[in-house]
Amino acid sequence: RKEVEQDPGPFNVPEGATVAFNCTYSNSASQSFFWYRQDCRKEPKLLMSVYSSGNEDGRFTAQLNRASQYISLLIRDSKLSDSATYLCVLIRSNDYKLSFGAGTTVTVRA
Amino acid sequence: EAGVAQSPRYKIIEKRQSVAFWCNPISGHATLYWYQQILGQGPKLLIQFQNNGVVDDSQLPKDRFSAERLKGVDSTLKIQPAKLEDSAVYLCASSLAAREKLFFGSGTQLSVL
C-alpha cells in the first residue's frame, strides 16, 4: 500500500461549485500535513497547512481525520483560476520523512 | 524574499551524456531536497540534505546520479550517463528544518533523446 494516496480525478466542476477531495495515508506516525497546488508545468506551491482542528483560508477548508487517517480539501465558490493539481504532503513524526501524493486534478469550467 | 533558485530552466541532451543541475536554497534554510517529477506523477524524493550531510538518499540511483552540498548552502545534482527514462522535471526545494513546509524552485525540465 502506498504511504499517501489521492484520487487522481479529474474533478470537472462549474464555476461557483464546491469541490472536495481526500488524501489517505497509511502511517499513523504522520505528524504534519500540507496541501500544495501545482499548475501545469510549474513548481508546487504551498496552499495551506492542515491543523488538527481544521482550518480555513478564504474559500479553502482543510480537515484532518486522524482516526480514519485522511486529510481533505474543500474549495467553495470555485474560480477558473482554481484549476490545478492539488498535492497532499505529510511528514512523519519519527524520522521527518516527507511523502507526496500523486495529486488530484481539478478543472473548473466556465 | 528571494526564493529557491535553480538553473538551467531547460536542458536537452542525448542518452549517455552527462548533465548537472544547480540549486541555491532560501537563505537560512538548513534542509535541501532534490525531487524528480515525471509528468502525471507526484514528486519523488531523490535526496535530502540537512546542512551538508545526507539525510535520505534511499531512492537515488547511485550508479548514475550524484549530488553534493559541500558548504551547506547551494547544491548540484548530476546524472552520468543519462538514460531516456531520466526525462523529467528536477525540482529543488528547501525548508528551515526537516519538519517544516517546503518551498520549491521553478525546476529544470530535462529531455533525454
Interface residues (C-beta under 8 A of the other chain):
Chain A: V4 Q31 S32 F34 R41 K42 E43 P44 K45 L46 S49 L87 V89 I91 S93 Y96 K97 L98 F100 G101 A102 G103
Chain B: Y33 Y35 G40 Q41 G42 P43 K44 L45 Q48 D56 L91 A98 R99 K101 L102 F103 F104 G105 S106 G107 Q109
